[in-house]
């Protein structure tokens, strides 16, 4: 994911956007409805957010400081 972000920058991208809604992988990790894991990626909201936050960190580690990283998500009241 970080390498892909660096490729996007080299191609002239103005920002990196993660799609975290509508059943995409990151959304599945965050949703109680889909995430039935019992490890460090399931259970509490903090754990369910872990994968998304790791993805953001990986991208930030591979782009210039201050480069926009956008996360598009649909808030769910059933957190």
N, CA, C and O atoms as a CHARMM CRD file, in Angstrom:
* protein
*
  316
    1    1 UNK  N      0.81700  -1.18200   0.00000 PROA 1      0.00000
    2    1 UNK  CA     0.00000   0.00000   0.00000 PROA 1      0.00000
    3    1 UNK  C      0.87000   1.25800   0.00000 PROA 1      0.00000
    4    1 UNK  O      0.56600   2.22100  -0.70400 PROA 1      0.00000
    5    2 UNK  N      1.91900   1.25200   0.76400 PROA 2      0.00000
    6    2 UNK  CA     2.81900   2.39700   0.79600 PROA 2      0.00000
    7    2 UNK  C      3.52600   2.60400  -0.52300 PROA 2      0.00000
    8    2 UNK  O      3.68900   3.73600  -0.97900 PROA 2      0.00000
    9    3 UNK  N      3.94900   1.50600  -1.13900 PROA 3      0.00000
   10    3 UNK  CA     4.61900   1.59100  -2.44300 PROA 3      0.00000
   11    3 UNK  C      3.65600   2.14700  -3.49000 PROA 3      0.00000
   12    3 UNK  O      4.03800   2.97600  -4.31500 PROA 3      0.00000
   13    4 UNK  N      2.41900   1.69100  -3.45100 PROA 4      0.00000
   14    4 UNK  CA     1.41200   2.18900  -4.39500 PROA 4      0.00000
   15    4 UNK  C      1.19500   3.68700  -4.21700 PROA 4      0.00000
   16    4 UNK  O      1.02400   4.41000  -5.19800 PROA 4      0.00000
   17    5 UNK  N      1.19900   4.15000  -2.98200 PROA 5      0.00000
   18    5 UNK  CA     1.04500   5.58000  -2.72100 PROA 5      0.00000
   19    5 UNK  C      2.21400   6.36000  -3.31400 PROA 5      0.00000
   20    5 UNK  O      2.02100   7.43000  -3.89100 PROA 5      0.00000
   21    6 UNK  N      3.42500   5.82700  -3.17200 PROA 6      0.00000
   22    6 UNK  CA     4.58500   6.52100  -3.73900 PROA 6      0.00000
   23    6 UNK  C      4.51700   6.53900  -5.26600 PROA 6      0.00000
   24    6 UNK  O      4.94300   7.51200  -5.88900 PROA 6      0.00000
   25    7 UNK  N      3.99200   5.48300  -5.87100 PROA 7      0.00000
   26    7 UNK  CA     3.81300   5.46700  -7.33200 PROA 7      0.00000
   27    7 UNK  C      2.80500   6.52900  -7.75900 PROA 7      0.00000
   28    7 UNK  O      2.99600   7.19800  -8.77500 PROA 7      0.00000
   29    8 UNK  N      1.73600   6.68100  -6.98700 PROA 8      0.00000
   30    8 UNK  CA     0.72300   7.69100  -7.30800 PROA 8      0.00000
   31    8 UNK  C      1.32500   9.08900  -7.26100 PROA 8      0.00000
   32    8 UNK  O      1.02300   9.92900  -8.10800 PROA 8      0.00000
   33    9 UNK  N      2.16400   9.33200  -6.28500 PROA 9      0.00000
   34    9 UNK  CA     2.82400  10.64300  -6.17900 PROA 9      0.00000
   35    9 UNK  C      3.72900  10.86600  -7.38400 PROA 9      0.00000
   36    9 UNK  O      3.72700  11.94400  -7.97800 PROA 9      0.00000
   37   10 UNK  N      4.49800   9.84700  -7.74000 PROA 10     0.00000
   38   10 UNK  CA     5.38400   9.97300  -8.90000 PROA 10     0.00000
   39   10 UNK  C      4.60200  10.21100 -10.19200 PROA 10     0.00000
   40   10 UNK  O      5.12800  10.79700 -11.13900 PROA 10     0.00000
   41   11 UNK  N      3.35600   9.76100 -10.23100 PROA 11     0.00000
   42   11 UNK  CA     2.50400   9.96700 -11.40200 PROA 11     0.00000
   43   11 UNK  C      1.78900  11.31300 -11.36400 PROA 11     0.00000
   44   11 UNK  O      1.08300  11.66700 -12.30900 PROA 11     0.00000
   45   12 UNK  N      1.96700  12.07200 -10.27300 PROA 12     0.00000
   46   12 UNK  CA     1.40900  13.41000 -10.18900 PROA 12     0.00000
   47   12 UNK  C      0.13500  13.54400  -9.37800 PROA 12     0.00000
   48   12 UNK  O     -0.56000  14.55400  -9.49700 PROA 12     0.00000
   49   13 UNK  N     -0.18800  12.56800  -8.56800 PROA 13     0.00000
   50   13 UNK  CA    -1.40000  12.64700  -7.73900 PROA 13     0.00000
   51   13 UNK  C     -1.30200  13.81100  -6.75400 PROA 13     0.00000
   52   13 UNK  O     -0.22500  14.14200  -6.25800 PROA 13     0.00000
   53   14 UNK  N     -2.45100  14.41800  -6.48600 PROA 14     0.00000
   54   14 UNK  CA    -2.51900  15.52600  -5.54000 PROA 14     0.00000
   55   14 UNK  C     -2.84600  15.06100  -4.13100 PROA 14     0.00000
   56   14 UNK  O     -2.65500  15.80700  -3.17000 PROA 14     0.00000
   57   15 UNK  N     -3.34100  13.82400  -3.99900 PROA 15     0.00000
   58   15 UNK  CA    -3.72200  13.27300  -2.69700 PROA 15     0.00000
   59   15 UNK  C     -3.88500  11.76300  -2.85700 PROA 15     0.00000
   60   15 UNK  O     -3.96700  11.24100  -3.96900 PROA 15     0.00000
   61   16 UNK  N     -3.92900  11.08800  -1.73000 PROA 16     0.00000
   62   16 UNK  CA    -4.20800   9.65200  -1.69300 PROA 16     0.00000
   63   16 UNK  C     -5.53700   9.49100  -0.96600 PROA 16     0.00000
   64   16 UNK  O     -5.72900  10.05300   0.11200 PROA 16     0.00000
   65   17 UNK  N     -6.45200   8.72600  -1.55100 PROA 17     0.00000
   66   17 UNK  CA    -7.74900   8.50300  -0.91700 PROA 17     0.00000
   67   17 UNK  C     -7.97000   7.01200  -0.70100 PROA 17     0.00000
   68   17 UNK  O     -7.86200   6.20900  -1.62800 PROA 17     0.00000
   69   18 UNK  N     -8.28300   6.65800   0.54900 PROA 18     0.00000
   70   18 UNK  CA    -8.65300   5.28500   0.88300 PROA 18     0.00000
   71   18 UNK  C    -10.16700   5.16900   0.86800 PROA 18     0.00000
   72   18 UNK  O    -10.86300   5.99300   1.46100 PROA 18     0.00000
   73   19 UNK  N    -10.67300   4.15900   0.19700 PROA 19     0.00000
   74   19 UNK  CA   -12.11600   3.92600   0.16700 PROA 19     0.00000
   75   19 UNK  C    -12.47400   2.99200   1.30900 PROA 19     0.00000
   76   19 UNK  O    -12.12500   1.81200   1.30300 PROA 19     0.00000
   77   20 UNK  N    -13.17200   3.53900   2.28100 PROA 20     0.00000
   78   20 UNK  CA   -13.49000   2.83700   3.52100 PROA 20     0.00000
   79   20 UNK  C    -14.99500   2.91100   3.76600 PROA 20     0.00000
   80   20 UNK  O    -15.44900   3.39200   4.80400 PROA 20     0.00000
   81   21 UNK  N    -15.75000   2.42900   2.79500 PROA 21     0.00000
   82   21 UNK  CA   -17.20600   2.50300   2.88700 PROA 21     0.00000
   83   21 UNK  C    -17.81700   1.43600   1.98700 PROA 21     0.00000
   84   21 UNK  O    -17.11400   0.78700   1.21300 PROA 21     0.00000
   85   22 UNK  N    -19.09400   1.26500   2.09200 PROA 22     0.00000
   86   22 UNK  CA   -19.85100   0.45600   1.14600 PROA 22     0.00000
   87   22 UNK  C    -19.42600  -0.99100   1.01000 PROA 22     0.00000
   88   22 UNK  O    -19.61500  -1.59000  -0.04900 PROA 22     0.00000
   89   23 UNK  N    -18.85500  -1.56700   2.06100 PROA 23     0.00000
   90   23 UNK  CA   -18.47200  -2.96200   2.00400 PROA 23     0.00000
   91   23 UNK  C    -17.04900  -3.21700   1.53100 PROA 23     0.00000
   92   23 UNK  O    -16.63000  -4.37000   1.43200 PROA 23     0.00000
   93   24 UNK  N    -16.29300  -2.14800   1.23500 PROA 24     0.00000
   94   24 UNK  CA   -14.88900  -2.34500   0.88600 PROA 24     0.00000
   95   24 UNK  C    -14.15200  -2.94700   2.08600 PROA 24     0.00000
   96   24 UNK  O    -14.66600  -2.93300   3.20400 PROA 24     0.00000
   97   25 UNK  N    -12.96800  -3.46400   1.85300 PROA 25     0.00000
   98   25 UNK  CA   -12.23200  -4.21700   2.87200 PROA 25     0.00000
   99   25 UNK  C    -12.10400  -3.46100   4.19600 PROA 25     0.00000
  100   25 UNK  O    -12.38100  -4.02700   5.25400 PROA 25     0.00000
  101   26 UNK  N    -11.69600  -2.21100   4.15300 PROA 26     0.00000
  102   26 UNK  CA   -11.52400  -1.45500   5.39800 PROA 26     0.00000
  103   26 UNK  C    -12.85200  -1.31700   6.13100 PROA 26     0.00000
  104   26 UNK  O    -12.89200  -1.39700   7.35900 PROA 26     0.00000
  105   27 UNK  N    -13.92600  -1.11500   5.40100 PROA 27     0.00000
  106   27 UNK  CA   -15.26200  -1.02900   6.00100 PROA 27     0.00000
  107   27 UNK  C    -15.62900  -2.34100   6.67900 PROA 27     0.00000
  108   27 UNK  O    -16.25100  -2.33700   7.74200 PROA 27     0.00000
  109   28 UNK  N    -15.25500  -3.44800   6.08500 PROA 28     0.00000
  110   28 UNK  CA   -15.56400  -4.75300   6.66900 PROA 28     0.00000
  111   28 UNK  C    -14.83500  -4.95500   7.99100 PROA 28     0.00000
  112   28 UNK  O    -15.38400  -5.55900   8.91300 PROA 28     0.00000
  113   29 UNK  N    -13.61900  -4.46300   8.09300 PROA 29     0.00000
  114   29 UNK  CA   -12.89400  -4.56900   9.35800 PROA 29     0.00000
  115   29 UNK  C    -13.55200  -3.72400  10.44100 PROA 29     0.00000
  116   29 UNK  O    -13.58800  -4.13500  11.60000 PROA 29     0.00000
  117   30 UNK  N    -14.07300  -2.55100  10.08800 PROA 30     0.00000
  118   30 UNK  CA   -14.61800  -1.63200  11.08400 PROA 30     0.00000
  119   30 UNK  C    -16.02500  -1.99500  11.54300 PROA 30     0.00000
  120   30 UNK  O    -16.42600  -1.63100  12.64800 PROA 30     0.00000
  121   31 UNK  N    -16.75800  -2.69000  10.73000 PROA 31     0.00000
  122   31 UNK  CA   -18.15900  -2.95500  11.02100 PROA 31     0.00000
  123   31 UNK  C    -18.34900  -4.14500  11.95600 PROA 31     0.00000
  124   31 UNK  O    -17.79800  -5.22100  11.72700 PROA 31     0.00000
  125   32 UNK  N    -19.13300  -3.93900  13.00900 PROA 32     0.00000
  126   32 UNK  CA   -19.49900  -5.05600  13.89200 PROA 32     0.00000
  127   32 UNK  C    -20.28300  -6.11400  13.13000 PROA 32     0.00000
  128   32 UNK  O    -20.22300  -7.30200  13.44500 PROA 32     0.00000
  129   33 UNK  N    -21.01800  -5.66100  12.12400 PROA 33     0.00000
  130   33 UNK  CA   -21.85500  -6.55700  11.33600 PROA 33     0.00000
  131   33 UNK  C    -21.01500  -7.60700  10.60400 PROA 33     0.00000
  132   33 UNK  O    -21.40700  -8.77100  10.52700 PROA 33     0.00000
  133   34 UNK  N    -19.86600  -7.19900  10.06800 PROA 34     0.00000
  134   34 UNK  CA   -19.04500  -8.10700   9.27400 PROA 34     0.00000
  135   34 UNK  C    -17.83600  -8.64600  10.01900 PROA 34     0.00000
  136   34 UNK  O    -17.37900  -9.75500   9.74500 PROA 34     0.00000
  137   35 UNK  N    -17.32200  -7.87600  10.94900 PROA 35     0.00000
  138   35 UNK  CA   -16.09100  -8.26900  11.62200 PROA 35     0.00000
  139   35 UNK  C    -16.41700  -9.10200  12.86800 PROA 35     0.00000
  140   35 UNK  O    -16.82900  -8.57000  13.89900 PROA 35     0.00000
  141   36 UNK  N    -16.22500 -10.39300  12.74800 PROA 36     0.00000
  142   36 UNK  CA   -16.44600 -11.31500  13.86900 PROA 36     0.00000
  143   36 UNK  C    -15.12900 -11.87200  14.40300 PROA 36     0.00000
  144   36 UNK  O    -15.10000 -12.91600  15.05500 PROA 36     0.00000
  145   37 UNK  N    -14.05900 -11.16900  14.12000 PROA 37     0.00000
  146   37 UNK  CA   -12.74200 -11.63900  14.53300 PROA 37     0.00000
  147   37 UNK  C    -12.61400 -11.62800  16.05200 PROA 37     0.00000
  148   37 UNK  O    -13.28000 -10.85900  16.74600 PROA 37     0.00000
  149   38 UNK  N    -11.74700 -12.49300  16.54400 PROA 38     0.00000
  150   38 UNK  CA   -11.50000 -12.55300  17.99200 PROA 38     0.00000
  151   38 UNK  C    -10.05500 -12.19400  18.31500 PROA 38     0.00000
  152   38 UNK  O     -9.62900 -12.32600  19.46200 PROA 38     0.00000
  153   39 UNK  N     -9.29900 -11.74300  17.32300 PROA 39     0.00000
  154   39 UNK  CA    -7.90700 -11.35400  17.54600 PROA 39     0.00000
  155   39 UNK  C     -7.82000  -9.83900  17.76200 PROA 39     0.00000
  156   39 UNK  O     -8.82000  -9.20600  18.10100 PROA 39     0.00000
  157   40 UNK  N     -6.64300  -9.26300  17.57000 PROA 40     0.00000
  158   40 UNK  CA    -6.44000  -7.83700  17.83600 PROA 40     0.00000
  159   40 UNK  C     -7.12700  -6.93600  16.80700 PROA 40     0.00000
  160   40 UNK  O     -7.08700  -5.71400  16.95000 PROA 40     0.00000
  161   41 UNK  N     -7.75500  -7.50700  15.77700 PROA 41     0.00000
  162   41 UNK  CA    -8.46300  -6.73900  14.75900 PROA 41     0.00000
  163   41 UNK  C     -9.98100  -6.83200  14.90600 PROA 41     0.00000
  164   41 UNK  O    -10.70900  -6.35500  14.03500 PROA 41     0.00000
  165   42 UNK  N    -10.46600  -7.42800  15.97500 PROA 42     0.00000
  166   42 UNK  CA   -11.90400  -7.57200  16.18200 PROA 42     0.00000
  167   42 UNK  C    -12.30400  -7.14700  17.57200 PROA 42     0.00000
  168   42 UNK  O    -11.45800  -6.86500  18.42000 PROA 42     0.00000
  169   43 UNK  N    -13.62000  -7.10200  17.80200 PROA 43     0.00000
  170   43 UNK  CA   -14.12600  -6.76600  19.13100 PROA 43     0.00000
  171   43 UNK  C    -14.37800  -5.28500  19.29100 PROA 43     0.00000
  172   43 UNK  O    -15.32100  -4.74900  18.71100 PROA 43     0.00000
  173   44 UNK  N    -13.54800  -4.61900  20.06900 PROA 44     0.00000
  174   44 UNK  CA   -13.75600  -3.20100  20.39000 PROA 44     0.00000
  175   44 UNK  C    -13.56000  -2.32700  19.15000 PROA 44     0.00000
  176   44 UNK  O    -12.93600  -2.74300  18.17400 PROA 44     0.00000
  177   45 UNK  N    -14.10300  -1.11400  19.20700 PROA 45     0.00000
  178   45 UNK  CA   -13.91400  -0.16500  18.10700 PROA 45     0.00000
  179   45 UNK  C    -12.43200   0.10200  17.87400 PROA 45     0.00000
  180   45 UNK  O    -11.98500   0.17900  16.73000 PROA 45     0.00000
  181   46 UNK  N    -11.68100   0.24200  18.93900 PROA 46     0.00000
  182   46 UNK  CA   -10.23900   0.46700  18.80900 PROA 46     0.00000
  183   46 UNK  C     -9.59400  -0.65900  18.00500 PROA 46     0.00000
  184   46 UNK  O     -8.78800  -0.39500  17.11300 PROA 46     0.00000
  185   47 UNK  N     -9.93100  -1.88900  18.30400 PROA 47     0.00000
  186   47 UNK  CA    -9.36300  -3.02200  17.57200 PROA 47     0.00000
  187   47 UNK  C     -9.83400  -3.05100  16.12600 PROA 47     0.00000
  188   47 UNK  O     -9.04700  -3.32800  15.22100 PROA 47     0.00000
  189   48 UNK  N    -11.11600  -2.76600  15.90300 PROA 48     0.00000
  190   48 UNK  CA   -11.64900  -2.79400  14.54400 PROA 48     0.00000
  191   48 UNK  C    -11.06800  -1.68400  13.67900 PROA 48     0.00000
  192   48 UNK  O    -11.02600  -1.81500  12.45600 PROA 48     0.00000
  193   49 UNK  N    -10.61800  -0.59100  14.29500 PROA 49     0.00000
  194   49 UNK  CA    -9.98800   0.51100  13.56400 PROA 49     0.00000
  195   49 UNK  C     -8.50900   0.26100  13.28800 PROA 49     0.00000
  196   49 UNK  O     -7.90100   0.96000  12.47800 PROA 49     0.00000
  197   50 UNK  N     -7.94000  -0.71600  13.94800 PROA 50     0.00000
  198   50 UNK  CA    -6.49300  -0.96800  13.87400 PROA 50     0.00000
  199   50 UNK  C     -5.98600  -1.10500  12.44000 PROA 50     0.00000
  200   50 UNK  O     -4.98600  -0.48200  12.08300 PROA 50     0.00000
  201   51 UNK  N     -6.65500  -1.91000  11.61300 PROA 51     0.00000
  202   51 UNK  CA    -6.19500  -2.14000  10.23600 PROA 51     0.00000
  203   51 UNK  C     -6.21200  -0.84300   9.43000 PROA 51     0.00000
  204   51 UNK  O     -5.26200  -0.55200   8.70400 PROA 51     0.00000
  205   52 UNK  N     -7.28700  -0.06500   9.55300 PROA 52     0.00000
  206   52 UNK  CA    -7.37100   1.21200   8.83900 PROA 52     0.00000
  207   52 UNK  C     -6.24400   2.14400   9.26600 PROA 52     0.00000
  208   52 UNK  O     -5.59300   2.76100   8.42300 PROA 52     0.00000
  209   53 UNK  N     -6.01400   2.24600  10.56500 PROA 53     0.00000
  210   53 UNK  CA    -4.95300   3.13000  11.06300 PROA 53     0.00000
  211   53 UNK  C     -3.57500   2.65800  10.62300 PROA 53     0.00000
  212   53 UNK  O     -2.69800   3.47900  10.35500 PROA 53     0.00000
  213   54 UNK  N     -3.37300   1.34600  10.54500 PROA 54     0.00000
  214   54 UNK  CA    -2.10200   0.82500  10.04200 PROA 54     0.00000
  215   54 UNK  C     -1.92200   1.16300   8.56500 PROA 54     0.00000
  216   54 UNK  O     -0.81600   1.48000   8.12600 PROA 54     0.00000
  217   55 UNK  N     -3.00900   1.09600   7.80100 PROA 55     0.00000
  218   55 UNK  CA    -2.93600   1.45400   6.38100 PROA 55     0.00000
  219   55 UNK  C     -2.57800   2.93000   6.21400 PROA 55     0.00000
  220   55 UNK  O     -1.73000   3.28100   5.39400 PROA 55     0.00000
  221   56 UNK  N     -3.22600   3.78500   6.99300 PROA 56     0.00000
  222   56 UNK  CA    -2.92400   5.21800   6.92800 PROA 56     0.00000
  223   56 UNK  C     -1.46800   5.46800   7.28700 PROA 56     0.00000
  224   56 UNK  O     -0.78400   6.23500   6.60900 PROA 56     0.00000
  225   57 UNK  N     -0.98900   4.82900   8.34600 PROA 57     0.00000
  226   57 UNK  CA     0.41100   5.00300   8.78300 PROA 57     0.00000
  227   57 UNK  C      1.38500   4.54400   7.70000 PROA 57     0.00000
  228   57 UNK  O      2.38900   5.20800   7.44400 PROA 57     0.00000
  229   58 UNK  N      1.09200   3.41500   7.06700 PROA 58     0.00000
  230   58 UNK  CA     1.95700   2.89900   6.00600 PROA 58     0.00000
  231   58 UNK  C      2.02700   3.88700   4.84700 PROA 58     0.00000
  232   58 UNK  O      3.10100   4.12900   4.29500 PROA 58     0.00000
  233   59 UNK  N      0.90000   4.44600   4.48600 PROA 59     0.00000
  234   59 UNK  CA     0.88200   5.43900   3.40300 PROA 59     0.00000
  235   59 UNK  C      1.67500   6.67100   3.81900 PROA 59     0.00000
  236   59 UNK  O      2.50900   7.15700   3.05500 PROA 59     0.00000
  237   60 UNK  N      1.42400   7.17800   5.01800 PROA 60     0.00000
  238   60 UNK  CA     2.12800   8.37300   5.48600 PROA 60     0.00000
  239   60 UNK  C      3.63700   8.16900   5.54100 PROA 60     0.00000
  240   60 UNK  O      4.40100   9.11300   5.33700 PROA 60     0.00000
  241   61 UNK  N      4.06600   6.94400   5.81600 PROA 61     0.00000
  242   61 UNK  CA     5.49900   6.64300   5.86000 PROA 61     0.00000
  243   61 UNK  C      6.13400   6.64000   4.47200 PROA 61     0.00000
  244   61 UNK  O      7.35900   6.64500   4.35100 PROA 61     0.00000
  245   62 UNK  N      5.31100   6.63200   3.42500 PROA 62     0.00000
  246   62 UNK  CA     5.82300   6.51800   2.05900 PROA 62     0.00000
  247   62 UNK  C      5.49500   7.71100   1.18000 PROA 62     0.00000
  248   62 UNK  O      5.71800   7.67200  -0.03100 PROA 62     0.00000
  249   63 UNK  N      4.97100   8.76800   1.77600 PROA 63     0.00000
  250   63 UNK  CA     4.69100  10.00100   1.03600 PROA 63     0.00000
  251   63 UNK  C      5.33600  11.15800   1.78800 PROA 63     0.00000
  252   63 UNK  O      5.66600  11.02400   2.96700 PROA 63     0.00000
  253   64 UNK  N      5.51800  12.29200   1.11600 PROA 64     0.00000
  254   64 UNK  CA     6.10200  13.44100   1.81400 PROA 64     0.00000
  255   64 UNK  C      5.24800  13.88700   2.99600 PROA 64     0.00000
  256   64 UNK  O      4.02300  13.77600   2.96500 PROA 64     0.00000
  257   65 UNK  N      5.89600  14.38300   4.02200 PROA 65     0.00000
  258   65 UNK  CA     5.18200  14.87000   5.20700 PROA 65     0.00000
  259   65 UNK  C      4.19500  15.94600   4.79300 PROA 65     0.00000
  260   65 UNK  O      4.53400  16.85100   4.03100 PROA 65     0.00000
  261   66 UNK  N      2.97100  15.84600   5.29900 PROA 66     0.00000
  262   66 UNK  CA     1.94700  16.82800   4.98900 PROA 66     0.00000
  263   66 UNK  C      1.15700  16.52600   3.72200 PROA 66     0.00000
  264   66 UNK  O      0.20600  17.24000   3.40500 PROA 66     0.00000
  265   67 UNK  N      1.53700  15.48400   2.99600 PROA 67     0.00000
  266   67 UNK  CA     0.80500  15.11800   1.78200 PROA 67     0.00000
  267   67 UNK  C     -0.59000  14.63400   2.18500 PROA 67     0.00000
  268   67 UNK  O     -0.71300  13.83300   3.11200 PROA 67     0.00000
  269   68 UNK  N     -1.64300  15.10500   1.50500 PROA 68     0.00000
  270   68 UNK  CA    -3.00800  14.74600   1.90600 PROA 68     0.00000
  271   68 UNK  C     -3.30500  13.24600   1.75800 PROA 68     0.00000
  272   68 UNK  O     -3.11900  12.66300   0.69000 PROA 68     0.00000
  273   69 UNK  N     -3.76400  12.64800   2.84400 PROA 69     0.00000
  274   69 UNK  CA    -4.24800  11.26800   2.84500 PROA 69     0.00000
  275   69 UNK  C     -5.69700  11.35200   3.30600 PROA 69     0.00000
  276   69 UNK  O     -5.97600  11.71500   4.44900 PROA 69     0.00000
  277   70 UNK  N     -6.60900  11.01600   2.41400 PROA 70     0.00000
  278   70 UNK  CA    -8.04100  11.15800   2.66600 PROA 70     0.00000
  279   70 UNK  C     -8.63800   9.77500   2.88200 PROA 70     0.00000
  280   70 UNK  O     -8.33000   8.83500   2.15000 PROA 70     0.00000
  281   71 UNK  N     -9.49600   9.65600   3.89200 PROA 71     0.00000
  282   71 UNK  CA   -10.20300   8.39800   4.14100 PROA 71     0.00000
  283   71 UNK  C    -11.68800   8.68100   3.95600 PROA 71     0.00000
  284   71 UNK  O    -12.29100   9.42300   4.73000 PROA 71     0.00000
  285   72 UNK  N    -12.26800   8.08100   2.92200 PROA 72     0.00000
  286   72 UNK  CA   -13.70400   8.25000   2.66200 PROA 72     0.00000
  287   72 UNK  C    -14.43000   7.10000   3.33700 PROA 72     0.00000
  288   72 UNK  O    -14.21600   5.93500   3.00300 PROA 72     0.00000
  289   73 UNK  N    -15.29600   7.43700   4.29500 PROA 73     0.00000
  290   73 UNK  CA   -16.01300   6.38400   5.00700 PROA 73     0.00000
  291   73 UNK  C    -17.44400   6.80900   5.29000 PROA 73     0.00000
  292   73 UNK  O    -17.78400   7.99100   5.22300 PROA 73     0.00000
  293   74 UNK  N    -18.25700   5.84600   5.60000 PROA 74     0.00000
  294   74 UNK  CA   -19.64300   6.08000   5.98800 PROA 74     0.00000
  295   74 UNK  C    -19.76200   5.83000   7.47400 PROA 74     0.00000
  296   74 UNK  O    -19.58000   4.69500   7.91700 PROA 74     0.00000
  297   75 UNK  N    -20.06200   6.85100   8.26100 PROA 75     0.00000
  298   75 UNK  CA   -20.20800   6.63500   9.70200 PROA 75     0.00000
  299   75 UNK  C    -21.36700   5.69800   9.98900 PROA 75     0.00000
  300   75 UNK  O    -22.38600   5.72300   9.29800 PROA 75     0.00000
  301   76 UNK  N    -21.21000   4.89400  10.98700 PROA 76     0.00000
  302   76 UNK  CA   -22.24100   3.93500  11.39400 PROA 76     0.00000
  303   76 UNK  C    -22.55600   4.19900  12.85100 PROA 76     0.00000
  304   76 UNK  O    -21.65200   4.19200  13.68700 PROA 76     0.00000
  305   77 UNK  N    -23.80200   4.42900  13.17000 PROA 77     0.00000
  306   77 UNK  CA   -24.18900   4.71000  14.54700 PROA 77     0.00000
  307   77 UNK  C    -24.09100   3.47900  15.42400 PROA 77     0.00000
  308   77 UNK  O    -24.13700   3.59300  16.64900 PROA 77     0.00000
  309   78 UNK  N    -23.95700   2.31000  14.83000 PROA 78     0.00000
  310   78 UNK  CA   -23.91300   1.06700  15.60700 PROA 78     0.00000
  311   78 UNK  C    -22.46800   0.66400  15.90600 PROA 78     0.00000
  312   78 UNK  O    -22.11300  -0.50200  15.73600 PROA 78     0.00000
  313   79 UNK  N    -21.63500   1.59600  16.34500 PROA 79     0.00000
  314   79 UNK  CA   -20.24200   1.29000  16.61200 PROA 79     0.00000
  315   79 UNK  C    -20.14200   0.41300  17.82400 PROA 79     0.00000
  316   79 UNK  O    -19.04100   0.03500  18.22400 PROA 79     0.00000
